[in-house]
Amino acid sequence: MRQEARIGRGSPRVNHQKVVVFSVSVHREVLAWIWSDGLWKVRLKYDHSPFATSAFCHPGMLPAWPGIVQSEELSCSPSSIRAFEFIQARLRDCDANHPCCSKGSSSDLPTRLIDVGITGSEVTDHVRLVETSSLPSTAHATHIALSYCWGTGQSVTAASNNYEAMKQGFLASTLPQTIRDAITVTQKLGQQNLWIDALCIIQDSSSDWELESTKMASIYRNAHITIAAGIAVDASEGFLESRQHMAAQPKSVYCCEWDVSINTDEHSTKSYKTMLAARVIPPISYHKVYMIENGLPLNTRGWAMQEKILSKRVVTYTAHELQWTCHLLSTCECGYLSHSVDLGQTISVNSISNRREAFFEWAKIIEAYSGQSLTYREDKLPAISGVAQALQSIIQSPYLGGHWLSYLPEEIAWSARPSHFEHSDQVEGD
């Protein structure tokens, strides 16, 4: 079935089998517009070098033709104003339209938090460790959680010998870069409290670690948002500074005013003006690597997998854009994940209500978790215990170290798959 239309300049060819091509010559550049993988893509040939981009129009403007996404320009760096606008826009939409992503209450706060030093509109370098039991009972406090790789760069931790001093306050500039970046994000989002395992758990106290590790489910489930430092291989690397996204690269883009005529009925048409633009986006293969194939250092880690599953919403810092995931939506700055059936998966153990569904979800999680890396072998059960705790009230079965008593015959009927990697008891990471 073919549908003719008059769209700006040039001669489009449209059919409803998602094979759409539109070619136009602009300043000696040749663009071919193709509907594929849920997005309008553009093949741009300039100086004999092909670049893949996507078509878009700004929010509030009507698309030049159906299927073109409404979106802002992509951020040029993770620390840019546009990157923070992306997070704020997603938070506003989630708060307004996703009841299941509602905020936790002050009674759900972790034992300790880092007060990032916001007083009114002021942002300072002075932060402190606070015990949430000392917070006013009338305050409706929230917190942000950090998910990151420790690696070998975690040089500052809470310990018995510095605990009281940390409660008095210290300079954020003395912390590893990933933690400093998380503090910056928390401050720019207008939030007061940040949970970081290295600073909120007394690391040389086995009793405190055992107690706090059992609270992981509530810590991440009740966080206002989780910051996932996906690209940083360890705590010293950071994820904001000295990084540029693909949109910052000096490649040609296309933007012009566009005249569109729409047939409103058999005898009349409606005309309007809009803007048609093209922008450089991360390639589809990039999304597949970072969403499925564990291309991000953080995505290979066992603890981080649990943190993502438990979190009600996560903003992930990747090499070329920010990605957003909550119970009802998985998207990214370029919009590809919103239109991808394969990659646009949401995280939602908190939204499962059916017992059988919960068990099958657990089986999928365990299969994926078995391929994750852990620094210490003894963390294997603690690093997934938060997910088990979240599902236990639904599965309604005693939990036996990775198995459910009610489904034990099914769970022990497992088989191993050949691995391309050798695992050791200790590897670098969390």
C-alpha positions, -999 to 999 in steps of 0.1 A, spaced: 0 0 0 14 34 -10 6 68 3 17 99 -16 24 131 3 40 165 -2 67 170 24 89 200 20 113 197 -9 122 166 -28 102 135 -37 94 111 -9 84 75 -14 63 60 14 48 27 20 34 11 51 59 -17 53 84 6 70 105 10 38 106 47 35 132 66 16 135 104 11 165 119 -7 173 156 -8 204 176 -18 215 202 6 247 222 3 262 193 -17 253 168 10 231 139 1 207 126 27 187 94 25 160 90 52 151 54 61 127 40 86 145 11 104 146 -4 139 120 20 152 137 52 142 141 74 112 178 71 102 197 93 79 226 83 56 247 114 52 275 115 26 298 144 30 334 146 18 331 109 8 326 99 45 293 83 55 279 91 89 248 75 105 224 100 121 187 101 130 158 124 121 141 144 149 121 175 157 121 196 188 95 190 215 64 211 209 68 210 171 48 187 149 69 160 131 76 165 94 60 131 89 48 103 112 75 84 130 100 111 135 108 114 173 103 146 193 135 151 212 160 177 224 195 178 210 218 152 226 242 162 253 278 169 243 292 157 277 278 140 308 284 172 328 266 195 304 234 214 312 216 193 286 226 161 303 211 172 336 180 185 317 175 150 304 176 135 339 152 162 352 128 157 324 127 120 330 122 124 367 93 149 361 76 125 337 81 95 360 68 114 391 37 126 371 29 94 352 44 64 369 26 56 402 46 24 407 78 45 408 65 65 437 90 77 463 97 60 496 91 76 530 116 89 555 111 57 576 127 38 547 160 57 549 193 38 552 211 38 586 235 65 573 237 89 544 262 115 530 248 150 534 261 167 502 261 201 517 232 219 499 218 249 519 191 266 499 207 274 465 243 271 477 265 241 468 297 236 488 326 212 489 319 203 525 300 170 531 294 149 562 282 115 572 248 116 590 230 90 610 194 91 598 180 83 632 191 119 642 171 135 614 139 154 624 109 130 625 89 156 606 113 158 577 103 139 545 139 130 535 148 112 503 181 98 491 200 90 459 220 58 457 253 52 438 261 20 418 297 19 408 329 -3 405 352 0 434 382 -15 415 415 -5 431 407 32 433 385 32 465 410 50 487 386 65 513 362 44 533 343 47 566 361 29 594 361 27 631 390 52 634 375 79 612 338 75 618 333 104 643 355 127 622 333 119 591 302 129 611 318 163 617 324 168 580 351 165 554 360 179 519 344 161 489 376 169 470 395 143 491 373 115 477 378 93 446 366 109 414 336 86 409 322 95 443 329 132 437 310 130 405 281 114 422 281 142 448 280 167 419 250 150 403 232 148 436 237 185 442 227 195 407 195 175 410 187 195 441 189 165 465 205 165 499 214 129 507 235 103 489 241 67 498 275 52 490 285 18 503 321 27 510 311 57 532 278 45 547 290 11 559 318 8 584 341 -13 563 363 -27 591 333 -39 611 320 -73 600 289 -69 622 280 -36 606 287 -49 571 265 -80 577 237 -58 591 238 -32 563 241 -58 535 207 -72 545 192 -38 539 203 -35 502 167 -42 490 152 -12 508 182 11 502 179 8 464 141 2 461 135 34 481 161 56 465 148 87 447 171 76 418 201 54 414 232 69 397 250 41 377 286 50 369 285 25 340 316 37 321 340 40 351 362 9 357 370 19 392 363 46 419 392 68 408 382 71 371 350 91 374 322 95 349 317 132 344 349 151 338 371 150 307 345 130 288 327 139 256 297 123 240 293 115 203 272 146 198 303 167 205 321 154 175 324 178 146 301 160 122 277 176 98 240 178 109 209 190 90 183 214 101 158 234 81 123 247 80 99 222 65 65 227 49 40 199 54 6 193 38 -17 168 53 -49 155 37 -75 160 64 -103 145 43 -110 137 6 -114 174 -3 -91 194 19 -56 197 32 -39 214 62 -5 230 59 19 239 86 56 247 91 80 227 113 117 220 115 133 188 102 167 180 117 192 153 117 217 145 145 246 122 151 236 93 174 253 63 189 250 34 164 225 6 170 254 -18 176 264 5 205 230 1 222 232 -37 218 267 -39 233 258 -17 263 224 -31 270 229 -69 263 265 -78 259 279 -62 291 299 -36 273 299 -14 303 324 -23 331 296 -19 357 273 -43 339 297 -72 345 296 -69 383 274 -90 405 266 -64 431 257 -38 404 233 -62 388 213 -65 420 214 -27 425 199 -21 391 172 -48 395 161 -33 429 162 3 419 129 19 408 148 42 384 183 44 372 203 69 351 233 52 335 264 71 323 277 54 292 304 65 267 282 85 244 249 93 261 228 89 292 203 60 295 172 59 317 154 29 331 125 27 355 96 2 361 77 14 330 102 29 306 136 22 292 150 50 270 181 70 262 189 105 250 187 95 213 154 77 219 164 44 203 156 23 234 121 37 235 113 21 201 133 -11 204 114 -43 213 146 -62 220 165 -36 240 138 -15 256 135 -37 286 124 -22 320 134 -33 355 105 -42 376 108 -70 403 89 -45 424 59 -47 400 56 -85 400 25 -97 419 20 -133 406 38 -161 425 46 -182 394 58 -151 375 81 -142 404 97 -176 403 103 -175 366 118 -140 369 140 -153 397 152 -181 374 161 -156 346 179 -134 371 200 -162 385 210 -174 351 223 -139 343 238 -134 377 258 -167 373 279 -150 346 286 -118 367 319 -111 384 325 -108 421 357 -96 438 352 -121 467 337 -155 463 319 -152 497 298 -124 483 279 -147 459 249 -151 482 249 -116 498 251 -99 464 218 -114 453 201 -116 487 184 -82 482 165 -95 451 155 -127 471 142 -105 499 122 -84 474 106 -115 458 101 -137 489 68 -121 500 55 -129 465 70 -164 461 59 -173 496 85 -199 502 115 -204 525 147 -192 509 176 -216 510 208 -199 498 198 -192 462 169 -217 460 132 -217 470 120 -247 490 86 -248 472 103 -250 438 134 -270 448 128 -300 423 127 -275 394 157 -255 406 181 -284 410 173 -295 374 200 -272 360 228 -276 334 260 -257 328 268 -239 296 304 -236 282 320 -204 291 345 -184 270 360 -170 302 378 -185 331 366 -173 365 388 -170 395 379 -166 431 391 -130 431 391 -105 402 392 -67 401 359 -49 401 333 -39 427 
